[in-house]
Amino acid sequence: MTSVDVVDAEAFRRAMAQLPTFVTVVTTRSPGGPVGCTANAVMSLSLEPSSVVVSLRSGGRTLEHIRAAGAFAVNALAWEQRELCRRFAVGDPARRFDGVRHVLRGDVPVLPDAVASVGCVIEDALEVHDHTLLIGRVVWSASGEHPALVLRAGEQHRC
């Protein structure tokens, strides 16, 4: 393969869908209340200092509010929260939190039944293609014992 080869976008999407990923909801605050979106491009970056990387669409509403707030939480969904996957991915952004139990921790909304949650302050942001990589310094973390929600090939699985 040379640098001039063109990758078929749909073939690439199908290939990446074969990699199991945890489903997370990234949340923050806004003047109008809590906001959030699903994200599966999340990873730990460092233990010292504790930090994570989250990839969000550059033009997205949640990213705009995260930048304004300077803080966000990453909530790894539990199997029992699987209905939130679609709601926070394609649901009406203004109604995503309607009826969703959440608590404020460090002034950021958190989903208390998540498998794991981390609260972060923005340390850096890097725009790459149509996404922005947020580097968050972790200021708190929590975890539970629930089975996790994982996506593979577009299907939800219990892990």
C-alpha positions as CSV (number, residue, x, y, z in Angstrom):
1,M,0.0,0.0,0.0
2,T,1.4,3.4,-0.9
3,S,0.5,6.8,0.5
4,V,-1.7,7.5,-2.6
5,D,-4.0,4.5,-2.0
6,V,-7.5,5.5,-1.2
7,V,-9.2,3.8,1.7
8,D,-12.9,2.9,1.2
9,A,-14.7,4.7,4.0
10,E,-17.4,2.1,4.4
11,A,-14.9,-0.8,4.4
12,F,-12.9,1.1,7.1
13,R,-16.1,1.6,9.1
14,R,-16.9,-2.1,8.9
15,A,-13.4,-3.1,9.9
16,M,-13.3,-0.8,12.9
17,A,-16.8,-2.0,14.0
18,Q,-15.2,-5.4,14.6
19,L,-13.2,-4.0,17.5
20,P,-15.3,-4.3,20.7
21,T,-15.6,-0.9,22.4
22,F,-17.1,0.2,25.7
23,V,-20.0,2.6,25.3
24,T,-19.4,5.9,27.2
25,V,-21.5,9.0,27.7
26,V,-19.4,12.1,28.0
27,T,-21.2,14.8,30.0
28,T,-20.8,18.4,31.1
29,R,-22.8,21.3,32.2
30,S,-24.3,24.2,30.2
31,P,-26.3,27.3,31.1
32,G,-29.4,25.3,30.1
33,G,-28.6,22.2,32.2
34,P,-26.7,19.0,31.6
35,V,-25.5,17.9,28.1
36,G,-23.8,14.8,26.8
37,C,-23.2,12.5,23.9
38,T,-22.0,8.9,23.4
39,A,-18.3,8.3,22.6
40,N,-16.5,5.1,22.0
41,A,-13.1,6.7,21.3
42,V,-12.0,7.0,24.9
43,M,-8.8,5.7,26.4
44,S,-6.6,6.2,29.5
45,L,-3.5,8.2,28.7
46,S,-1.4,8.2,31.8
47,L,-1.4,7.2,35.4
48,E,0.9,10.0,36.5
49,P,-0.8,12.3,36.3
50,S,-4.0,10.4,35.8
51,S,-5.4,11.4,32.4
52,V,-7.7,10.3,29.6
53,V,-8.2,11.1,25.9
54,V,-11.7,11.5,24.5
55,S,-12.4,12.0,20.8
56,L,-15.5,14.1,19.9
57,R,-16.8,15.5,16.7
58,S,-15.4,19.0,16.3
59,G,-18.7,20.7,15.4
60,G,-20.6,19.0,18.2
61,R,-22.8,20.7,20.8
62,T,-21.3,18.7,23.7
63,L,-17.7,19.7,22.8
64,E,-18.8,23.3,22.6
65,H,-20.2,23.1,26.2
66,I,-17.2,21.1,27.5
67,R,-14.8,23.8,26.3
68,A,-17.0,26.5,27.9
69,A,-17.2,24.6,31.2
70,G,-13.6,23.5,31.2
71,A,-14.6,20.1,32.7
72,F,-16.3,16.9,31.7
73,A,-17.1,13.4,33.0
74,V,-16.7,10.1,31.1
75,N,-19.4,7.5,32.1
76,A,-18.9,3.9,30.9
77,L,-22.4,2.6,30.5
78,A,-23.6,-0.6,32.3
79,W,-25.6,-3.2,30.5
80,E,-28.7,-2.1,32.3
81,Q,-28.2,1.4,30.8
82,R,-28.2,0.2,27.2
83,E,-31.2,2.4,26.2
84,L,-29.0,5.4,26.9
85,C,-26.6,4.4,24.1
86,R,-29.0,5.5,21.3
87,R,-30.5,8.3,23.3
88,F,-27.2,10.1,23.7
89,A,-26.0,9.2,20.2
90,V,-29.0,10.4,18.0
91,G,-31.7,11.6,20.4
92,D,-32.8,15.2,20.5
93,P,-29.8,16.9,22.3
94,A,-32.1,19.2,24.3
95,R,-34.0,16.1,25.7
96,R,-31.2,13.6,26.3
97,F,-31.3,14.0,30.0
98,D,-35.1,13.9,30.3
99,G,-35.9,11.3,32.9
100,V,-32.2,10.2,33.2
101,R,-31.0,9.9,36.8
102,H,-27.8,11.9,37.3
103,V,-26.0,13.6,40.1
104,L,-23.6,16.5,40.1
105,R,-20.0,15.8,41.1
106,G,-17.6,18.8,40.8
107,D,-20.4,20.7,39.0
108,V,-20.5,18.1,36.2
109,P,-23.4,15.7,35.7
110,V,-22.6,12.1,36.3
111,L,-24.6,8.9,35.6
112,P,-24.4,7.1,39.0
113,D,-25.2,3.6,37.7
114,A,-22.3,3.6,35.3
115,V,-19.7,0.8,35.4
116,A,-17.0,3.5,35.8
117,S,-16.9,7.3,35.8
118,V,-14.0,9.8,35.7
119,G,-14.3,13.5,36.2
120,C,-11.8,15.6,34.3
121,V,-10.6,19.2,33.7
122,I,-9.4,20.0,30.2
123,E,-5.6,19.9,30.0
124,D,-5.3,20.2,26.2
125,A,-7.3,19.8,23.0
126,L,-6.0,18.8,19.6
127,E,-8.1,19.1,16.4
128,V,-7.5,16.2,14.0
129,H,-9.5,15.9,10.8
130,D,-13.2,16.2,11.8
131,H,-12.7,15.4,15.5
132,T,-11.1,17.0,18.5
133,L,-9.0,15.0,21.0
134,L,-9.6,16.3,24.5
135,I,-7.0,15.5,27.0
136,G,-8.5,15.5,30.5
137,R,-6.7,15.5,33.8
138,V,-8.6,13.2,36.1
139,V,-9.7,14.9,39.3
140,W,-11.9,12.0,40.6
141,S,-12.9,8.5,39.6
142,A,-15.5,5.9,40.7
143,S,-16.4,2.4,39.6
144,G,-19.1,-0.2,40.3
145,E,-19.8,-3.9,39.9
146,H,-22.3,-3.8,37.0
147,P,-21.8,-5.7,33.8
148,A,-20.6,-3.3,31.1
149,L,-22.2,-2.4,27.7
150,V,-19.9,-3.2,24.8
151,L,-20.5,-2.6,21.0
152,R,-19.2,-4.9,18.3
153,A,-20.3,-4.9,14.7
154,G,-23.2,-2.6,15.6
155,E,-24.6,-5.0,18.2
156,Q,-24.8,-4.5,22.0
157,H,-23.2,-7.1,24.2
158,R,-22.9,-7.6,27.9
159,C,-19.4,-7.8,29.3
